Amino acid sequence: MRTLVWLLSVVVSQALAQAPRQVPFVTPLAPADLKDKQAVVETTAGTFVIDLLAGAAPNHVGYFIKLAREGAYNGTTFHRLVRGGIIQGGDPLTKDPAKRDLYGTGGLGVLKAELGAAKHTRGAMSSVILPGRPDSGGSQFFVCVVDQPALDGQYSVFGRVVEGLKVVQKISESPVDDKGKAIGRIEIIAVTIRDRPVEEAAPFSRESPAELTAYRVTLETTLGPITLELRPDKAPEHVRNFLRLASAGAYDGTAFHRVVRGFVVQGGSMNFRREALDEQQQRFVRQLQPEFNDLPHVKGTLSMAHGEDPTSASTSFFICTAPAPGLDRAYTAFGRVIDGMATLEAIEATPVEAEKPKTTIEILHARVARADR
């Protein structure tokens, strides 16, 4: 994934940079009317949804809501793009193709900075400003495609993409000219403000350990399938976490990145995934409290990897290829291989360099099914 250190600016004339400051906008909306709002941004490249962060930047959120409800964003374009970095839009001048040379100069000088603790992480939505004038935000905004820590404390974060990050990524990859301006027109069709939906309980939250026992996970790998039986009676939260990640497709496209013959094969790390997780998958990534138990680490045992801190287990798991009693009660065992031992042995036999396979061994798909159906 590309990490971009990029100083956001707009191309403005000296006269515009020195233009008189307007009276800053202060939202007339009460805190209750700003709370828990989302913006659904429909574009010609697809739709994405933003959680508006009224607690971080109430006037920015209030102004964005005002413009959206007036239809001010309809017909504007994402005019400035950095591939895999940011997308910038919201300039009212972009409605007119004849004003292309002025794109990036409109709609500014309205908002005072609201610099809080919110970070410019992947999906963050922040306010564009005039160079050297932190209190010059307005209708223009940018969305981070990747983490942009160099921008923290300089620009006002007022939203975060919670659905459709792949659309944002796609927009960023559109062709640009030598000035970074989009060659084609990627238009905002409409921005709709809605209440944030009540978050549903995470999958596999309501089932009892006895009910979870019925589920199996089959890892379809480039070397063949491995079917896993789970032990929620021994590690219920690890089993719930594994089922959520598998059913959400989070393990699809990950690799077995570590192979130690006569010991373990390890996979499931999001650092070795072909593509970044989408926002729905990302919400199932969390650190797990240990559930050490009496399941022995023998050949075929499924267990959760962690660092020096036992509470650092998250998504990466390992499967033992031989007895490993030194791991007992130090790592959380939560399942075993019931079919596909030949595939496990093929993974173990792959040539490696410093425990890393020389050829990528990928989990193409993790399939969740009930054994009783």
VEXZAGU-368170 format. One line per 3 residues: number of its first residue (from 1); for each residue x, y negated, z negated of C-alpha. Coordinates in nm, 3 decimals, always signed. Example, Ala and Ser with C-alpha at 12.3 -4.5 7.8 and 13.67 -1.06 7.14 Angstrom:
// residues 2
1	+1.230,+0.450,-0.780 ~ +1.367,+0.106,-0.714
//
This chain:
// residues 373
1	+0.000,+0.000,+0.000 ~ +0.129,-0.341,+0.093 ~ +0.206,-0.583,-0.190
4	+0.200,-0.938,-0.068 ~ +0.350,-1.244,-0.235 ~ +0.168,-1.518,-0.052
7	+0.120,-1.883,-0.144 ~ -0.236,-1.966,-0.041 ~ -0.275,-2.302,+0.129
10	-0.480,-2.471,+0.395 ~ -0.360,-2.666,+0.694 ~ -0.470,-3.023,+0.635
13	-0.366,-3.360,+0.763 ~ -0.196,-3.609,+0.533 ~ -0.508,-3.821,+0.542
16	-0.724,-3.531,+0.426 ~ -0.481,-3.441,+0.151 ~ -0.504,-3.797,+0.020
19	-0.882,-3.830,+0.063 ~ -1.078,-3.976,-0.231 ~ -1.189,-3.721,-0.483
22	-1.559,-3.648,-0.511 ~ -1.744,-3.628,-0.840 ~ -1.686,-3.268,-0.949
25	-1.981,-3.035,-0.917 ~ -2.131,-2.914,-1.245 ~ -2.388,-2.641,-1.212
28	-2.738,-2.721,-1.334 ~ -2.806,-2.351,-1.387 ~ -2.830,-2.231,-1.745
31	-2.588,-1.958,-1.857 ~ -2.876,-1.708,-1.856 ~ -2.941,-1.790,-1.488
34	-2.577,-1.727,-1.396 ~ -2.528,-1.408,-1.594 ~ -2.514,-1.066,-1.428
37	-2.550,-1.190,-1.070 ~ -2.418,-1.029,-0.755 ~ -2.368,-1.158,-0.402
40	-2.441,-0.925,-0.111 ~ -2.228,-1.049,+0.179 ~ -2.353,-0.920,+0.513
43	-2.101,-0.968,+0.794 ~ -2.062,-0.861,+1.154 ~ -1.798,-0.614,+1.031
46	-2.011,-0.463,+0.753 ~ -2.143,-0.549,+0.408 ~ -1.967,-0.591,+0.075
49	-2.099,-0.674,-0.272 ~ -1.941,-0.911,-0.525 ~ -1.992,-0.928,-0.900
52	-2.001,-1.301,-0.980 ~ -1.795,-1.380,-1.291 ~ -1.990,-1.661,-1.453
55	-1.805,-1.617,-1.780 ~ -1.475,-1.690,-1.607 ~ -1.579,-1.976,-1.376
58	-1.940,-2.094,-1.427 ~ -1.922,-2.395,-1.195 ~ -1.762,-2.197,-0.915
61	-2.030,-1.930,-0.952 ~ -2.305,-2.193,-0.973 ~ -2.181,-2.368,-0.658
64	-2.149,-2.041,-0.468 ~ -2.505,-1.943,-0.567 ~ -2.634,-2.286,-0.462
67	-2.472,-2.264,-0.118 ~ -2.578,-1.903,-0.067 ~ -2.941,-1.980,-0.147
70	-2.930,-2.274,+0.094 ~ -2.798,-2.048,+0.370 ~ -2.480,-2.255,+0.394
73	-2.259,-1.951,+0.452 ~ -2.472,-1.810,+0.732 ~ -2.282,-1.834,+1.060
76	-1.945,-1.918,+0.904 ~ -1.650,-1.693,+0.978 ~ -1.354,-1.532,+0.809
79	-1.111,-1.761,+0.983 ~ -0.779,-1.679,+0.817 ~ -0.649,-1.328,+0.761
82	-0.339,-1.157,+0.628 ~ -0.336,-0.791,+0.723 ~ -0.366,-0.584,+0.409
85	-0.338,-0.904,+0.203 ~ -0.633,-1.145,+0.199 ~ -0.935,-1.264,+0.392
88	-1.042,-1.629,+0.377 ~ -1.382,-1.771,+0.466 ~ -1.658,-2.011,+0.369
91	-1.551,-2.316,+0.573 ~ -1.867,-2.483,+0.718 ~ -1.662,-2.605,+1.015
94	-1.624,-2.247,+1.136 ~ -1.985,-2.246,+1.250 ~ -1.867,-2.448,+1.551
97	-1.617,-2.266,+1.780 ~ -1.521,-2.604,+1.930 ~ -1.369,-2.708,+1.594
100	-1.128,-2.416,+1.570 ~ -0.827,-2.643,+1.523 ~ -0.991,-2.777,+1.204
103	-1.078,-2.438,+1.054 ~ -0.966,-2.428,+0.693 ~ -1.014,-2.799,+0.624
106	-1.388,-2.813,+0.554 ~ -1.600,-2.784,+0.242 ~ -1.329,-2.870,-0.013
109	-1.281,-3.128,-0.289 ~ -1.592,-3.038,-0.489 ~ -1.489,-2.822,-0.785
112	-1.251,-2.860,-1.077 ~ -1.022,-2.568,-1.146 ~ -1.146,-2.300,-1.386
115	-0.826,-2.109,-1.450 ~ -0.895,-1.826,-1.691 ~ -0.760,-1.484,-1.773
118	-0.909,-1.313,-1.465 ~ -0.638,-1.167,-1.242 ~ -0.592,-1.157,-0.867
121	-0.618,-0.781,-0.847 ~ -0.754,-0.582,-0.553 ~ -1.105,-0.711,-0.473
124	-1.073,-1.040,-0.664 ~ -1.255,-1.337,-0.508 ~ -1.099,-1.676,-0.569
127	-1.136,-2.041,-0.468 ~ -0.934,-2.205,-0.191 ~ -0.783,-2.545,-0.282
130	-0.598,-2.828,-0.111 ~ -0.218,-2.818,-0.148 ~ -0.110,-2.976,-0.476
133	-0.470,-3.043,-0.586 ~ -0.595,-2.773,-0.823 ~ -0.927,-2.956,-0.872
136	-1.022,-2.944,-0.503 ~ -1.215,-2.618,-0.468 ~ -1.538,-2.600,-0.275
139	-1.719,-2.365,-0.042 ~ -1.407,-2.182,+0.078 ~ -1.297,-1.862,-0.089
142	-1.056,-1.575,-0.036 ~ -1.071,-1.208,-0.129 ~ -0.762,-1.006,-0.223
145	-0.716,-0.679,-0.036 ~ -0.431,-0.580,-0.271 ~ -0.309,-0.708,-0.606
148	-0.169,-1.062,-0.576 ~ -0.013,-1.137,-0.917 ~ +0.178,-1.438,-0.778
151	-0.155,-1.621,-0.745 ~ -0.258,-1.578,-1.111 ~ -0.302,-1.905,-1.294
154	-0.308,-2.109,-0.971 ~ -0.650,-2.030,-0.825 ~ -0.990,-1.983,-0.989
157	-1.111,-1.624,-0.979 ~ -1.493,-1.620,-0.978 ~ -1.590,-1.284,-0.836
160	-1.484,-0.927,-0.775 ~ -1.582,-0.687,-0.497 ~ -1.762,-0.384,-0.643
163	-1.882,-0.227,-0.318 ~ -1.741,-0.241,+0.033 ~ -1.368,-0.292,-0.019
166	-1.311,-0.089,+0.295 ~ -1.504,-0.355,+0.485 ~ -1.278,-0.624,+0.337
169	-0.975,-0.418,+0.437 ~ -1.116,-0.378,+0.790 ~ -1.169,-0.753,+0.823
172	-0.810,-0.821,+0.714 ~ -0.683,-0.598,+0.994 ~ -0.853,-0.800,+1.270
175	-0.621,-0.966,+1.526 ~ -0.484,-1.312,+1.444 ~ -0.286,-1.575,+1.632
178	+0.060,-1.701,+1.538 ~ -0.095,-1.929,+1.274 ~ -0.283,-1.649,+1.099
181	-0.623,-1.756,+1.233 ~ -0.864,-1.485,+1.342 ~ -0.881,-1.453,+1.719
184	-1.233,-1.312,+1.719 ~ -1.537,-1.432,+1.526 ~ -1.606,-1.225,+1.213
187	-1.925,-1.395,+1.098 ~ -2.111,-1.400,+0.771 ~ -2.469,-1.318,+0.868
190	-2.617,-1.382,+0.524 ~ -2.527,-1.400,+0.156 ~ -2.800,-1.278,-0.079
193	-2.790,-1.338,-0.454 ~ -2.941,-1.065,-0.667 ~ -2.941,-0.940,-1.027
196	-2.672,-0.684,-1.095 ~ -2.836,-0.340,-1.093 ~ -2.841,-0.149,-1.419
199	-2.548,+0.088,-1.406 ~ -2.653,+0.449,-1.398 ~ -2.493,+0.704,-1.624
202	-2.184,+0.862,-1.472 ~ -2.240,+1.202,-1.308 ~ -2.206,+1.505,-1.536
205	-2.271,+1.292,-1.844 ~ -2.596,+1.455,-1.950 ~ -2.511,+1.822,-1.900
208	-2.420,+2.024,-2.206 ~ -2.092,+2.219,-2.207 ~ -2.295,+2.536,-2.147
211	-2.454,+2.381,-1.837 ~ -2.118,+2.257,-1.706 ~ -1.985,+2.613,-1.716
214	-2.184,+2.690,-1.402 ~ -1.977,+2.454,-1.185 ~ -1.681,+2.556,-0.971
217	-1.439,+2.333,-0.780 ~ -1.277,+2.453,-0.460 ~ -0.969,+2.266,-0.342
220	-0.951,+2.295,+0.036 ~ -0.578,+2.243,+0.101 ~ -0.362,+2.244,+0.411
223	-0.235,+2.588,+0.301 ~ -0.577,+2.733,+0.216 ~ -0.847,+2.715,-0.054
226	-0.815,+2.744,-0.431 ~ -1.130,+2.795,-0.639 ~ -1.126,+2.688,-1.001
229	-1.341,+2.797,-1.293 ~ -1.377,+2.530,-1.562 ~ -1.384,+2.561,-1.942
232	-1.604,+2.286,-2.087 ~ -1.630,+2.485,-2.409 ~ -1.262,+2.406,-2.467
235	-1.224,+2.058,-2.308 ~ -1.565,+1.909,-2.220 ~ -1.448,+1.555,-2.138
238	-1.166,+1.676,-1.915 ~ -1.414,+1.895,-1.727 ~ -1.660,+1.606,-1.687
241	-1.379,+1.381,-1.562 ~ -1.253,+1.642,-1.315 ~ -1.602,+1.707,-1.178
244	-1.670,+1.334,-1.136 ~ -1.347,+1.273,-0.950 ~ -1.396,+1.580,-0.730
247	-1.760,+1.505,-0.646 ~ -1.677,+1.140,-0.566 ~ -1.409,+1.248,-0.317
250	-1.130,+1.093,-0.521 ~ -0.908,+1.400,-0.479 ~ -0.961,+1.415,-0.102
253	-0.642,+1.304,+0.070 ~ -0.420,+1.350,-0.236 ~ -0.113,+1.573,-0.225
256	+0.060,+1.835,-0.434 ~ +0.353,+1.603,-0.496 ~ +0.554,+1.820,-0.737
259	+0.645,+2.188,-0.708 ~ +0.860,+2.365,-0.968 ~ +0.902,+2.732,-0.885
262	+0.829,+2.966,-1.170 ~ +0.655,+2.686,-1.357 ~ +0.385,+2.460,-1.202
265	+0.249,+2.286,-0.895 ~ +0.117,+1.937,-0.963 ~ -0.132,+1.724,-0.769
268	-0.421,+1.483,-0.803 ~ -0.218,+1.167,-0.858 ~ -0.372,+0.863,-0.691
271	-0.018,+0.743,-0.615 ~ -0.001,+1.017,-0.353 ~ -0.338,+0.954,-0.186
274	-0.354,+0.873,+0.186 ~ -0.591,+0.582,+0.128 ~ -0.672,+0.365,-0.172
277	-0.978,+0.464,-0.373 ~ -1.294,+0.275,-0.303 ~ -1.458,+0.086,-0.588
280	-1.708,+0.365,-0.665 ~ -1.429,+0.623,-0.692 ~ -1.209,+0.388,-0.892
283	-1.466,+0.357,-1.170 ~ -1.415,+0.723,-1.257 ~ -1.041,+0.676,-1.311
286	-0.979,+0.647,-1.682 ~ -0.737,+0.762,-1.948 ~ -0.842,+1.070,-2.140
289	-0.804,+1.153,-2.504 ~ -0.629,+1.489,-2.557 ~ -0.844,+1.799,-2.604
292	-0.565,+2.041,-2.693 ~ -0.700,+2.392,-2.742 ~ -0.606,+2.758,-2.763
295	-0.618,+2.837,-2.388 ~ -0.274,+2.974,-2.297 ~ -0.075,+2.829,-2.009
298	-0.039,+3.141,-1.797 ~ -0.028,+3.189,-1.420 ~ -0.337,+3.022,-1.271
301	-0.414,+2.795,-1.567 ~ -0.547,+2.449,-1.472 ~ -0.425,+2.175,-1.706
304	-0.403,+1.796,-1.714 ~ -0.071,+1.617,-1.670 ~ +0.032,+1.325,-1.891
307	+0.338,+1.112,-1.962 ~ +0.518,+1.073,-2.293 ~ +0.194,+0.939,-2.441
310	-0.057,+1.226,-2.470 ~ -0.340,+0.976,-2.410 ~ -0.203,+0.883,-2.065
313	-0.374,+1.172,-1.882 ~ -0.594,+1.040,-1.603 ~ -0.630,+1.215,-1.264
316	-0.315,+1.422,-1.212 ~ -0.342,+1.792,-1.290 ~ -0.116,+2.096,-1.261
319	-0.165,+2.468,-1.208 ~ +0.076,+2.709,-1.371 ~ +0.254,+2.958,-1.144
322	+0.400,+3.155,-1.436 ~ +0.356,+3.174,-1.814 ~ +0.457,+2.843,-1.977
325	+0.400,+2.881,-2.352 ~ +0.592,+2.560,-2.421 ~ +0.294,+2.369,-2.280
328	+0.040,+2.528,-2.515 ~ -0.141,+2.275,-2.736 ~ +0.074,+1.999,-2.584
331	-0.132,+1.968,-2.264 ~ -0.507,+2.010,-2.220 ~ -0.589,+2.333,-2.039
334	-0.942,+2.318,-1.896 ~ -0.976,+2.587,-1.628 ~ -0.819,+2.863,-1.422
337	-0.784,+2.989,-1.067 ~ -1.045,+3.257,-0.988 ~ -0.982,+3.275,-0.613
340	-0.696,+3.159,-0.394 ~ -0.397,+3.284,-0.586 ~ -0.228,+3.348,-0.249
343	-0.268,+2.979,-0.166 ~ -0.117,+2.885,-0.500 ~ +0.179,+3.109,-0.427
346	+0.218,+2.955,-0.079 ~ +0.230,+2.607,-0.233 ~ +0.489,+2.727,-0.484
349	+0.702,+2.876,-0.204 ~ +0.715,+2.556,+0.004 ~ +1.066,+2.407,+0.051
352	+1.131,+2.116,-0.184 ~ +1.382,+1.843,-0.244 ~ +1.411,+1.734,-0.608
355	+1.073,+1.900,-0.679 ~ +0.905,+1.709,-0.394 ~ +0.771,+1.923,-0.106
358	+0.949,+1.854,+0.220 ~ +0.619,+1.897,+0.401 ~ +0.306,+1.727,+0.268
361	+0.061,+1.971,+0.112 ~ -0.269,+1.788,+0.105 ~ -0.604,+1.843,-0.062
364	-0.832,+1.792,+0.235 ~ -1.150,+1.817,+0.030 ~ -1.248,+1.904,-0.325
367	-1.586,+2.079,-0.312 ~ -1.811,+2.106,-0.620 ~ -2.070,+2.385,-0.631
370	-2.270,+2.584,-0.883 ~ -2.181,+2.948,-0.918 ~ -2.545,+3.040,-0.989
373	-2.674,+2.906,-0.656
//
